[in-house]
Amino acid sequence: MSDAAEQQLAKAYHASTRETLVKTYDQWADQYDADMQGIGYIHPAVMAGLVARCVLDAKAAILDAGVGTGTIGHLLHILGYSNLLGVDMSAGMLAKARARGIFADLRQGVLGETLDFETASMQAIVSSGTFTLGHAPASSFDELTRILQPGGHLIFTVGCVVWHEAGFAAKLAELVKAGVLSPIASTAPYYTMPLSKTEGNFQAQAHIYQRT
């Protein structure tokens, strides 16, 4: 991974405003896939594997919340899933996802705010790399559970460091206590970008919850 790419990664993690974060991803979109492959980015593979484990209907409506360039959708498409949707705040990233020609619907939106999807319209929601430093807040789960069908699966990653510090553990516990979600499984912690010089020690876990 080039020094310029490491700098882009640092900008994404340390953006002080949403406008700065969106601009960073817009500018990074053309090179993003190559850069993330270069650091051994493992989230998409983990997400695809967990979807295959939980979602047996290949025609199920699956939303990627924070779709980026559509890498997870690309893997799911290879596996035979055909009703793929995505939402992202970056127009540049959405343009790359749209160019893949595999998504039924792509919309611009911000996690943590109201999303332009009908209540209980998704059979599964995936989200990787978004619940981390300076990105989507824990409050995002309120809206994600709104648009998830009863029985549907919510599959997402959270950085180990921010799981408690940024309120993700508390929010999920709140939704479980309220009877909105049930915890199904969590992976072991893993290094998300093992080949990165600056972020190689960053660990996350993937979690599976089911809408009650």
MDAnalysis code that builds the backbone (N, CA, C; Angstrom):
import MDAnalysis as mda
import numpy as np

u = mda.Universe.empty(636, n_residues=212, atom_resindex=np.repeat(np.arange(212), 3), trajectory=True)
u.add_TopologyAttr("name", ["N", "CA", "C"] * 212)
u.add_TopologyAttr("resid", np.arange(1, 213))
u.add_TopologyAttr("resname", ["MET", "SER", "ASP", "ALA", "ALA", "GLU", "GLN", "GLN", "LEU", "ALA", "LYS", "ALA", "TYR", "HIS", "ALA", "SER", "THR", "ARG", "GLU", "THR", "LEU", "VAL", "LYS", "THR", "TYR", "ASP", "GLN", "TRP", "ALA", "ASP", "GLN", "TYR", "ASP", "ALA", "ASP", "MET", "GLN", "GLY", "ILE", "GLY", "TYR", "ILE", "HIS", "PRO", "ALA", "VAL", "MET", "ALA", "GLY", "LEU", "VAL", "ALA", "ARG", "CYS", "VAL", "LEU", "ASP", "ALA", "LYS", "ALA", "ALA", "ILE", "LEU", "ASP", "ALA", "GLY", "VAL", "GLY", "THR", "GLY", "THR", "ILE", "GLY", "HIS", "LEU", "LEU", "HIS", "ILE", "LEU", "GLY", "TYR", "SER", "ASN", "LEU", "LEU", "GLY", "VAL", "ASP", "MET", "SER", "ALA", "GLY", "MET", "LEU", "ALA", "LYS", "ALA", "ARG", "ALA", "ARG", "GLY", "ILE", "PHE", "ALA", "ASP", "LEU", "ARG", "GLN", "GLY", "VAL", "LEU", "GLY", "GLU", "THR", "LEU", "ASP", "PHE", "GLU", "THR", "ALA", "SER", "MET", "GLN", "ALA", "ILE", "VAL", "SER", "SER", "GLY", "THR", "PHE", "THR", "LEU", "GLY", "HIS", "ALA", "PRO", "ALA", "SER", "SER", "PHE", "ASP", "GLU", "LEU", "THR", "ARG", "ILE", "LEU", "GLN", "PRO", "GLY", "GLY", "HIS", "LEU", "ILE", "PHE", "THR", "VAL", "GLY", "CYS", "VAL", "VAL", "TRP", "HIS", "GLU", "ALA", "GLY", "PHE", "ALA", "ALA", "LYS", "LEU", "ALA", "GLU", "LEU", "VAL", "LYS", "ALA", "GLY", "VAL", "LEU", "SER", "PRO", "ILE", "ALA", "SER", "THR", "ALA", "PRO", "TYR", "TYR", "THR", "MET", "PRO", "LEU", "SER", "LYS", "THR", "GLU", "GLY", "ASN", "PHE", "GLN", "ALA", "GLN", "ALA", "HIS", "ILE", "TYR", "GLN", "ARG", "THR"])
u.atoms.positions = np.array([
    [0.852, -1.192, 0.000],
    [0.000, 0.000, 0.000],
    [0.886, 1.240, 0.000],
    [0.584, 2.205, -0.848],
    [1.391, 3.405, -0.961],
    [1.179, 4.324, 0.232],
    [2.144, 5.233, 0.448],
    [2.012, 6.209, 1.519],
    [0.784, 7.086, 1.304],
    [0.479, 7.400, 0.049],
    [-0.700, 8.215, -0.251],
    [-1.977, 7.504, 0.186],
    [-2.014, 6.200, -0.028],
    [-3.188, 5.432, 0.381],
    [-3.300, 5.384, 1.904],
    [-2.181, 5.244, 2.594],
    [-2.195, 5.262, 4.056],
    [-2.707, 6.610, 4.562],
    [-2.350, 7.659, 3.857],
    [-2.828, 8.985, 4.232],
    [-4.336, 9.105, 4.054],
    [-4.864, 8.511, 2.973],
    [-6.308, 8.523, 2.766],
    [-7.020, 7.768, 3.875],
    [-6.457, 6.662, 4.280],
    [-7.029, 5.872, 5.366],
    [-7.048, 6.680, 6.662],
    [-5.951, 7.390, 6.923],
    [-5.874, 8.224, 8.116],
    [-6.902, 9.352, 8.063],
    [-7.078, 9.941, 6.898],
    [-8.074, 10.999, 6.747],
    [-9.475, 10.489, 7.061],
    [-9.780, 9.278, 6.592],
    [-11.108, 8.706, 6.816],
    [-11.365, 8.451, 8.298],
    [-10.333, 7.990, 9.003],
    [-10.508, 7.675, 10.422],
    [-10.530, 8.914, 11.312],
    [-9.915, 9.983, 10.841],
    [-9.758, 11.154, 11.704],
    [-10.465, 12.399, 11.161],
    [-11.407, 12.217, 10.257],
    [-12.167, 13.359, 9.737],
    [-12.938, 14.024, 10.872],
    [-12.859, 15.335, 10.938],
    [-13.474, 16.065, 12.050],
    [-14.925, 16.433, 11.794],
    [-15.346, 16.429, 10.528],
    [-16.728, 16.747, 10.185],
    [-17.243, 15.760, 9.143],
    [-18.563, 15.687, 9.030],
    [-19.149, 14.822, 8.021],
    [-18.751, 15.277, 6.625],
    [-18.708, 16.593, 6.404],
    [-18.343, 17.103, 5.095],
    [-16.934, 16.658, 4.699],
    [-16.033, 16.694, 5.654],
    [-14.661, 16.242, 5.391],
    [-14.627, 14.760, 5.091],
    [-15.420, 13.973, 5.826],
    [-15.463, 12.527, 5.610],
    [-16.022, 12.190, 4.233],
    [-17.104, 12.858, 3.854],
    [-17.695, 12.622, 2.530],
    [-16.700, 12.992, 1.432],
    [-16.045, 14.137, 1.580],
    [-15.062, 14.572, 0.583],
    [-13.919, 13.567, 0.470],
    [-13.493, 13.035, 1.601],
    [-12.411, 12.046, 1.600],
    [-12.802, 10.822, 0.790],
    [-13.996, 10.312, 1.025],
    [-14.434, 9.115, 0.300],
    [-14.728, 9.416, -1.172],
    [-15.259, 10.581, -1.453],
    [-15.479, 10.962, -2.856],
    [-14.160, 10.968, -3.629],
    [-13.136, 11.548, -3.020],
    [-11.835, 11.646, -3.686],
    [-11.122, 10.303, -3.761],
    [-11.443, 9.425, -2.844],
    [-10.772, 8.136, -2.745],
    [-11.425, 7.059, -3.607],
    [-12.627, 7.299, -4.063],
    [-13.453, 6.253, -4.673],
    [-12.752, 5.490, -5.794],
    [-12.061, 6.192, -6.687],
    [-11.447, 5.521, -7.843],
    [-10.349, 4.545, -7.444],
    [-9.659, 4.838, -6.370],
    [-8.517, 4.020, -5.956],
    [-8.831, 3.124, -4.752],
    [-10.013, 3.283, -4.195],
    [-10.353, 2.640, -2.922],
    [-10.199, 1.118, -2.964],
    [-10.769, 0.469, -3.957],
    [-10.733, -0.996, -4.009],
    [-9.303, -1.521, -4.059],
    [-8.486, -0.931, -4.916],
    [-7.095, -1.375, -5.031],
    [-6.337, -1.143, -3.726],
    [-6.586, 0.008, -3.084],
    [-5.898, 0.304, -1.835],
    [-6.285, -0.677, -0.734],
    [-7.587, -0.970, -0.621],
    [-8.035, -1.855, 0.445],
    [-7.616, -3.304, 0.202],
    [-7.581, -3.715, -1.044],
    [-7.058, -5.040, -1.347],
    [-5.582, -5.128, -0.979],
    [-4.882, -4.018, -1.163],
    [-3.460, -3.985, -0.869],
    [-3.131, -4.132, 0.604],
    [-4.075, -3.824, 1.482],
    [-3.841, -3.979, 2.922],
    [-4.514, -5.234, 3.470],
    [-5.009, -6.077, 2.573],
    [-5.609, -7.334, 3.010],
    [-6.938, -7.173, 3.711],
    [-7.722, -6.174, 3.307],
    [-8.995, -5.852, 3.967],
    [-9.923, -7.059, 3.970],
    [-10.288, -7.528, 5.154],
    [-10.961, -8.815, 5.277],
    [-12.465, -8.714, 5.521],
    [-12.968, -7.530, 5.879],
    [-14.397, -7.392, 6.182],
    [-15.330, -7.955, 5.097],
    [-15.136, -7.614, 3.826],
    [-16.089, -8.104, 2.821],
    [-16.218, -9.620, 2.785],
    [-15.108, -10.329, 2.902],
    [-15.152, -11.792, 2.891],
    [-15.896, -12.328, 4.103],
    [-15.666, -11.719, 5.267],
    [-16.367, -12.141, 6.473],
    [-17.864, -11.910, 6.325],
    [-18.240, -10.753, 5.808],
    [-19.657, -10.442, 5.625],
    [-20.327, -11.419, 4.665],
    [-19.677, -11.700, 3.550],
    [-20.258, -12.622, 2.574],
    [-20.458, -14.005, 3.183],
    [-19.490, -14.448, 3.968],
    [-19.612, -15.748, 4.607],
    [-20.746, -15.799, 5.600],
    [-20.939, -14.741, 6.373],
    [-22.006, -14.724, 7.369],
    [-23.383, -14.599, 6.719],
    [-23.475, -13.856, 5.618],
    [-24.742, -13.805, 4.883],
    [-25.100, -15.191, 4.359],
    [-24.136, -15.874, 3.779],
    [-24.388, -17.220, 3.265],
    [-24.830, -18.161, 4.375],
    [-24.340, -17.931, 5.564],
    [-24.720, -18.751, 6.730],
    [-26.148, -18.470, 7.183],
    [-26.564, -17.204, 7.117],
    [-27.836, -16.797, 7.728],
    [-28.992, -16.640, 6.750],
    [-28.708, -16.241, 5.519],
    [-29.753, -15.888, 4.554],
    [-29.815, -16.967, 3.479],
    [-30.809, -17.822, 3.552],
    [-30.904, -18.956, 2.637],
    [-31.636, -18.615, 1.344],
    [-32.432, -17.562, 1.367],
    [-33.195, -17.153, 0.182],
    [-32.338, -16.237, -0.686],
    [-31.958, -16.701, -1.859],
    [-31.094, -15.918, -2.747],
    [-31.787, -14.666, -3.276],
    [-33.123, -14.599, -3.158],
    [-33.865, -13.436, -3.628],
    [-34.215, -12.472, -2.488],
    [-33.702, -12.740, -1.307],
    [-33.970, -11.883, -0.155],
    [-33.437, -10.471, -0.401],
    [-34.189, -9.473, 0.065],
    [-33.744, -8.080, -0.026],
    [-32.646, -7.852, 1.016],
    [-31.434, -7.602, 0.528],
    [-30.276, -7.427, 1.402],
    [-29.721, -6.019, 1.210],
    [-29.739, -5.245, 2.274],
    [-29.226, -3.874, 2.231],
    [-27.823, -3.816, 2.790],
    [-26.904, -3.219, 2.038],
    [-25.577, -2.915, 2.546],
    [-25.590, -1.466, 3.024],
    [-25.541, -1.282, 4.328],
    [-25.589, 0.048, 4.933],
    [-24.165, 0.570, 5.076],
    [-23.803, 1.491, 4.193],
    [-22.425, 1.925, 4.040],
    [-21.789, 1.121, 2.927],
    [-22.477, 1.090, 1.797],
    [-22.135, 0.167, 0.703],
    [-20.783, 0.459, 0.061],
    [-20.324, 1.697, 0.143],
    [-19.040, 2.033, -0.472],
    [-19.048, 1.740, -1.963],
    [-18.014, 1.079, -2.438],
    [-17.908, 0.749, -3.863],
    [-18.656, -0.524, -4.231],
    [-19.295, -1.148, -3.246],
    [-20.112, -2.327, -3.537],
    [-19.370, -3.650, -3.493],
    [-18.262, -3.714, -2.762],
    [-17.459, -4.939, -2.735],
    [-18.222, -6.116, -2.132],
    [-18.936, -5.876, -1.041],
    [-19.705, -6.971, -0.440],
    [-20.778, -7.439, -1.403],
    [-21.468, -6.506, -2.038],
    [-22.474, -6.877, -3.030],
    [-21.887, -7.695, -4.158],
    [-20.682, -7.345, -4.569],
    [-20.006, -8.107, -5.622],
    [-19.824, -9.561, -5.205],
    [-19.385, -9.776, -3.976],
    [-19.199, -11.138, -3.485],
    [-20.540, -11.864, -3.350],
    [-21.559, -11.166, -2.865],
    [-22.871, -11.791, -2.719],
    [-23.473, -12.133, -4.081],
    [-23.236, -11.275, -5.055],
    [-23.703, -11.543, -6.421],
    [-23.059, -12.821, -6.963],
    [-21.771, -12.990, -6.714],
    [-21.085, -14.210, -7.140],
    [-21.732, -15.436, -6.502],
    [-22.161, -15.289, -5.247],
    [-22.769, -16.397, -4.516],
    [-24.227, -16.641, -4.900],
    [-24.778, -15.784, -5.754],
    [-26.123, -16.014, -6.269],
    [-27.210, -15.123, -5.711],
    [-26.883, -14.184, -4.834],
    [-27.888, -13.267, -4.297],
    [-28.215, -12.202, -5.346],
    [-29.491, -11.952, -5.531],
    [-29.907, -11.143, -6.680],
    [-30.663, -9.867, -6.320],
    [-31.053, -9.701, -5.063],
    [-31.843, -8.524, -4.683],
    [-31.028, -7.679, -3.711],
    [-30.009, -7.023, -4.252],
    [-29.042, -6.287, -3.452],
    [-29.321, -4.794, -3.500],
    [-29.264, -4.153, -2.338],
    [-29.505, -2.721, -2.224],
    [-28.377, -2.096, -1.415],
    [-28.225, -0.790, -1.547],
    [-27.162, -0.134, -0.805],
    [-27.478, 1.313, -0.497],
    [-26.878, 1.802, 0.573],
    [-26.984, 3.208, 0.940],
    [-25.610, 3.673, 1.395],
    [-25.245, 4.885, 1.015],
    [-23.955, 5.450, 1.401],
    [-24.062, 6.966, 1.344],
    [-23.233, 7.642, 2.128],
    [-23.261, 9.110, 2.110],
    [-22.405, 9.698, 1.001],
    [-21.533, 8.884, 0.407],
    [-20.605, 9.377, -0.606],
    [-21.125, 9.123, -2.015],
    [-21.357, 10.185, -2.766],
    [-21.797, 10.043, -4.158],
    [-20.729, 9.372, -5.007],
    [-19.473, 9.665, -4.697],
    [-18.385, 9.045, -5.445],
    [-18.343, 7.544, -5.262],
    [-18.518, 7.089, -4.045],
    [-18.559, 5.654, -3.774],
    [-19.773, 5.010, -4.425],
    [-20.915, 5.656, -4.336],
    [-22.131, 5.116, -4.946],
    [-21.974, 4.971, -6.454],
    [-21.264, 5.891, -7.088],
    [-21.048, 5.803, -8.533],
    [-20.255, 4.547, -8.884],
    [-19.271, 4.205, -8.047],
    [-18.496, 2.989, -8.282],
    [-19.350, 1.749, -8.064],
    [-20.185, 1.777, -7.042],
    [-21.085, 0.645, -6.795],
    [-22.081, 0.484, -7.936],
    [-22.601, 1.602, -8.411],
    [-23.591, 1.562, -9.500],
    [-22.986, 0.989, -10.774],
    [-21.724, 1.279, -11.020],
    [-21.049, 0.807, -12.232],
    [-20.912, -0.712, -12.264],
    [-21.047, -1.364, -11.126],
    [-20.975, -2.824, -11.097],
    [-22.183, -3.462, -11.775],
    [-23.306, -2.760, -11.819],
    [-24.492, -3.262, -12.486],
    [-25.175, -4.429, -11.790],
    [-25.014, -4.540, -10.481],
    [-25.573, -5.684, -9.756],
    [-26.591, -5.286, -8.694],
    [-26.738, -3.983, -8.444],
    [-27.617, -3.540, -7.370],
    [-29.002, -3.179, -7.891],
    [-30.031, -3.646, -7.182],
    [-31.403, -3.301, -7.539],
    [-31.713, -1.857, -7.192],
    [-31.044, -1.329, -6.167],
    [-31.315, 0.044, -5.732],
    [-30.122, 0.557, -4.939],
    [-29.712, 1.780, -5.226],
    [-28.652, 2.449, -4.480],
    [-29.124, 3.864, -4.153],
    [-28.990, 4.247, -2.889],
    [-29.466, 5.561, -2.466],
    [-28.417, 6.250, -1.600],
    [-28.438, 7.565, -1.665],
    [-27.546, 8.350, -0.815],
    [-28.238, 8.601, 0.517],
    [-27.554, 8.357, 1.588],
    [-28.119, 8.555, 2.911],
    [-27.036, 8.468, 3.962],
    [-27.377, 8.855, 5.170],
    [-26.405, 8.923, 6.267],
    [-26.874, 8.035, 7.404],
    [-26.043, 7.107, 7.810],
    [-26.372, 6.274, 8.961],
    [-26.403, 7.138, 10.216],
    [-27.428, 6.940, 11.015],
    [-27.657, 7.791, 12.176],
    [-28.783, 8.770, 11.937],
    [-29.211, 8.879, 10.667],
    [-30.357, 9.709, 10.302],
    [-31.441, 8.815, 9.690],
    [-32.616, 9.386, 9.433],
    [-33.698, 8.620, 8.826],
    [-33.292, 8.166, 7.432],
    [-33.491, 6.893, 7.147],
    [-33.154, 6.330, 5.843],
    [-34.387, 6.226, 4.970],
    [-34.197, 6.392, 3.681],
    [-35.303, 6.421, 2.725],
    [-35.703, 5.011, 2.294],
    [-36.074, 4.204, 3.290],
    [-36.550, 2.853, 3.025],
    [-37.777, 2.585, 3.892],
    [-38.696, 1.777, 3.370],
    [-39.919, 1.467, 4.094],
    [-39.627, 0.627, 5.339],
    [-40.482, 0.778, 6.337],
    [-40.387, -0.036, 7.540],
    [-40.510, -1.519, 7.188],
    [-39.672, -2.339, 7.785],
    [-39.683, -3.799, 7.610],
    [-39.559, -4.214, 6.145],
    [-38.752, -3.493, 5.390],
    [-38.616, -3.782, 3.955],
    [-37.403, -4.642, 3.619],
    [-36.513, -4.875, 4.586],
    [-35.294, -5.626, 4.325],
    [-35.308, -6.967, 5.057],
    [-34.865, -7.985, 4.366],
    [-34.763, -9.304, 4.988],
    [-33.395, -9.514, 5.647],
    [-32.445, -8.710, 5.259],
    [-31.133, -8.732, 5.906],
    [-30.460, -7.389, 5.676],
    [-29.652, -6.992, 6.638],
    [-28.849, -5.782, 6.526],
    [-27.420, -6.131, 6.903],
    [-26.483, -5.731, 6.067],
    [-25.065, -5.903, 6.374],
    [-24.417, -4.528, 6.466],
    [-23.393, -4.436, 7.281],
    [-22.669, -3.176, 7.398],
    [-21.279, -3.474, 7.927],
    [-20.261, -3.129, 7.154],
    [-18.889, -3.385, 7.593],
    [-18.041, -2.139, 7.461],
    [-17.212, -1.906, 8.466],
    [-16.300, -0.774, 8.437],
    [-16.945, 0.566, 8.702],
    [-18.230, 0.578, 9.017],
    [-18.927, 1.845, 9.243],
    [-19.058, 2.186, 10.718],
    [-19.132, 1.180, 11.574],
    [-19.232, 1.426, 13.010],
    [-17.825, 1.430, 13.601],
    [-17.175, 2.565, 13.395],
    [-15.778, 2.718, 13.804],
    [-15.499, 4.192, 14.042],
    [-14.253, 4.550, 14.210],
    [-13.882, 5.910, 14.553],
    [-14.399, 6.924, 13.536],
    [-15.166, 7.905, 14.006],
    [-15.589, 9.015, 13.178],
    [-16.607, 8.704, 12.109],
    [-17.221, 7.527, 12.170],
    [-18.171, 7.135, 11.133],
    [-19.587, 7.047, 11.713],
    [-20.286, 5.959, 11.512],
    [-21.679, 5.867, 11.940],
    [-21.801, 5.717, 13.463],
    [-22.736, 6.441, 14.082],
    [-22.907, 6.364, 15.534],
    [-23.752, 5.157, 15.941],
    [-23.736, 4.871, 17.231],
    [-24.512, 3.755, 17.759],
    [-26.010, 3.937, 17.525],
    [-26.454, 5.181, 17.472],
    [-27.888, 5.447, 17.242],
    [-28.365, 4.946, 15.883],
    [-27.444, 4.639, 14.975],
    [-27.814, 4.106, 13.659],
    [-28.644, 2.836, 13.776],
    [-28.443, 2.077, 14.836],
    [-29.136, 0.801, 14.969],
    [-30.635, 0.961, 15.155],
    [-31.079, 2.104, 15.658],
    [-32.522, 2.332, 15.779],
    [-33.188, 2.309, 14.410],
    [-32.602, 3.004, 13.460],
    [-33.168, 3.084, 12.116],
    [-32.980, 1.780, 11.355],
    [-31.862, 1.131, 11.540],
    [-31.635, -0.142, 10.848],
    [-32.633, -1.196, 11.299],
    [-32.934, -1.229, 12.590],
    [-33.925, -2.200, 13.057],
    [-35.326, -1.843, 12.567],
    [-35.576, -0.568, 12.345],
    [-36.889, -0.163, 11.811],
    [-37.137, -0.760, 10.439],
    [-36.131, -0.755, 9.590],
    [-36.339, -1.200, 8.208],
    [-36.096, -2.696, 8.026],
    [-35.758, -3.391, 9.114],
    [-35.491, -4.825, 9.041],
    [-36.749, -5.610, 9.385],
    [-37.076, -6.600, 8.568],
    [-38.246, -7.431, 8.801],
    [-38.075, -8.289, 10.047],
    [-39.181, -8.611, 10.730],
    [-39.101, -9.607, 11.804],
    [-38.514, -10.915, 11.269],
    [-37.574, -11.450, 12.007],
    [-36.889, -12.652, 11.559],
    [-35.669, -12.370, 10.704],
    [-35.526, -11.125, 10.268],
    [-34.391, -10.758, 9.434],
    [-33.108, -10.631, 10.236],
    [-31.987, -10.699, 9.544],
    [-30.684, -10.678, 10.198],
    [-29.961, -9.355, 9.989],
    [-29.360, -8.876, 11.061],
    [-28.510, -7.695, 11.044],
    [-27.087, -8.174, 11.279],
    [-26.235, -7.993, 10.275],
    [-24.873, -8.528, 10.309],
    [-23.911, -7.356, 10.124],
    [-23.050, -7.121, 11.097],
    [-22.238, -5.906, 11.058],
    [-20.917, -6.111, 11.795],
    [-19.981, -5.214, 11.532],
    [-18.700, -5.215, 12.226],
    [-18.584, -3.978, 13.101],
    [-17.864, -4.134, 14.181],
    [-17.536, -3.008, 15.065],
    [-16.095, -3.181, 15.533],
    [-15.346, -2.105, 15.512],
    [-13.992, -2.144, 16.028],
    [-13.979, -2.494, 17.505],
    [-13.064, -3.338, 17.908],
    [-13.015, -3.797, 19.302],
    [-12.807, -2.638, 20.273],
    [-11.996, -1.673, 19.882],
    [-11.701, -0.548, 20.771],
    [-12.946, 0.304, 21.023],
    [-13.770, 0.480, 20.001],
    [-14.917, 1.388, 20.134],
    [-16.206, 0.677, 20.535],
    [-16.191, -0.644, 20.612],
    [-17.405, -1.410, 20.939],
    [-18.075, -0.874, 22.204],
    [-17.298, -0.661, 23.253],
    [-17.828, -0.083, 24.485],
    [-17.667, 1.434, 24.504],
    [-16.510, 1.915, 24.063],
    [-16.199, 3.344, 24.197],
    [-17.159, 4.234, 23.431],
    [-17.629, 3.795, 22.275],
    [-18.520, 4.623, 21.458],
    [-19.996, 4.267, 21.641],
    [-20.293, 3.423, 22.617],
    [-21.686, 3.154, 22.967],
    [-22.375, 2.074, 22.165],
    [-21.641, 1.336, 21.339],
    [-22.280, 0.299, 20.531],
    [-22.804, -0.849, 21.399],
    [-22.005, -1.296, 22.341],
    [-22.435, -2.382, 23.227],
    [-23.686, -1.981, 23.995],
    [-23.707, -0.755, 24.503],
    [-24.853, -0.288, 25.283],
    [-26.107, -0.187, 24.414],
    [-25.976, 0.320, 23.192],
    [-27.128, 0.448, 22.303],
    [-27.701, -0.916, 21.942],
    [-26.829, -1.876, 21.596],
    [-27.317, -3.207, 21.261],
    [-27.976, -3.859, 22.463],
    [-27.406, -3.688, 23.653],
    [-28.008, -4.233, 24.865],
    [-29.388, -3.620, 25.111],
    [-29.509, -2.335, 24.815],
    [-30.793, -1.648, 24.963],
    [-31.849, -2.240, 24.026],
    [-31.464, -2.487, 22.783],
    [-32.405, -3.035, 21.815],
    [-32.767, -4.488, 22.133],
    [-31.823, -5.228, 22.684],
    [-32.115, -6.596, 23.118],
    [-33.082, -6.570, 24.300],
    [-32.826, -5.711, 25.260],
    [-33.697, -5.600, 26.433],
    [-35.106, -5.180, 26.043],
    [-35.202, -4.332, 25.007],
    [-36.507, -3.866, 24.534],
    [-37.237, -4.912, 23.701],
    [-36.577, -6.025, 23.429],
    [-37.209, -7.088, 22.653],
    [-37.215, -6.833, 21.165],
    [-36.363, -5.936, 20.707],
    [-36.303, -5.597, 19.287],
    [-35.344, -6.525, 18.542],
    [-34.235, -6.871, 19.183],
    [-33.224, -7.725, 18.577],
    [-32.875, -8.873, 19.515],
    [-32.401, -9.951, 18.914],
    [-31.851, -11.067, 19.673],
    [-30.441, -11.339, 19.168],
    [-29.468, -11.485, 20.068],
    [-28.104, -11.799, 19.627],
    [-28.018, -13.247, 19.167],
    [-27.344, -13.457, 18.040],
    [-27.201, -14.806, 17.482],
    [-25.772, -15.319, 17.632],
    [-24.806, -14.532, 17.198],
    [-23.412, -14.983, 17.250],
    [-22.478, -13.804, 17.021],
    [-21.239, -13.980, 17.434],
    [-20.170, -13.023, 17.166],
    [-18.927, -13.801, 16.782],
    [-18.152, -13.245, 15.872],
    [-16.890, -13.880, 15.504],
    [-15.831, -13.620, 16.563],
    [-14.749, -14.338, 16.455],
    [-13.561, -13.982, 17.227],
    [-13.013, -12.661, 16.695],
    [-12.303, -11.892, 17.513],
    [-11.656, -10.678, 17.002],
    [-10.667, -11.021, 15.890],
    [-10.576, -10.141, 14.902],
    [-9.633, -10.367, 13.807],
    [-9.046, -9.036, 13.343],
    [-7.862, -9.116, 12.744],
    [-7.219, -7.926, 12.205],
    [-7.865, -7.595, 10.871],
    [-8.411, -6.406, 10.772],
    [-9.186, -6.052, 9.584],
    [-8.328, -5.646, 8.394],
    [-7.162, -5.067, 8.672],
    [-6.263, -4.576, 7.616],
    [-4.844, -5.017, 7.929],
    [-4.565, -6.300, 7.928],
    [-3.299, -6.818, 8.456],
    [-2.048, -6.348, 7.723],
    [-2.181, -5.873, 6.494],
    [-0.999, -5.457, 5.733],
    [-0.767, -3.947, 5.763],
    [-1.621, -3.229, 6.484],
    [-1.456, -1.783, 6.590],
    [-0.340, -1.441, 7.565],
    [0.498, -0.483, 7.189],
    [1.590, -0.054, 8.061],
    [1.082, 0.727, 9.267],
    [-0.024, 1.425, 9.096],
    [-0.515, 2.283, 10.169],
    [-1.687, 1.693, 10.940],
    [-2.481, 0.825, 10.301],
    [-3.677, 0.293, 10.933],
    [-3.652, -1.229, 11.064],
    [-2.470, -1.816, 10.911],
    [-2.362, -3.267, 10.910],
    [-2.749, -3.932, 12.216],
    [-2.723, -3.191, 13.323],
    [-3.090, -3.761, 14.620],
    [-4.549, -3.532, 14.988],
    [-5.308, -2.910, 14.084],
    [-6.719, -2.621, 14.356],
    [-7.528, -3.909, 14.281],
    [-8.298, -4.197, 15.328],
    [-9.114, -5.397, 15.367],
    [-10.600, -5.059, 15.439],
    [-11.394, -5.952, 14.907],
    [-12.844, -5.803, 14.966],
    [-13.461, -7.178, 15.162],
    [-14.755, -7.176, 15.399],
    [-15.543, -8.395, 15.403],
    [-16.759, -8.192, 14.512],
    [-17.245, -9.278, 13.951],
    [-18.525, -9.270, 13.242],
    [-19.576, -9.858, 14.159],
    [-20.756, -9.266, 14.130],
    [-21.855, -9.668, 15.022],
    [-23.101, -9.969, 14.188],
    [-23.875, -10.921, 14.653],
    [-25.142, -11.270, 14.011],
    [-26.250, -11.114, 15.049],
    [-27.258, -10.312, 14.708],
    [-28.463, -10.171, 15.517],
    [-29.665, -10.494, 14.631],
    [-30.756, -10.901, 15.246],
    [-31.975, -11.200, 14.496],
    [-33.108, -10.316, 15.014],
    [-33.873, -9.772, 14.079],
    [-35.029, -8.929, 14.436],
    [-36.131, -9.815, 14.990],
    [-36.659, -9.409, 16.125],
    [-37.698, -10.214, 16.769],
    [-39.089, -9.836, 16.252],
])
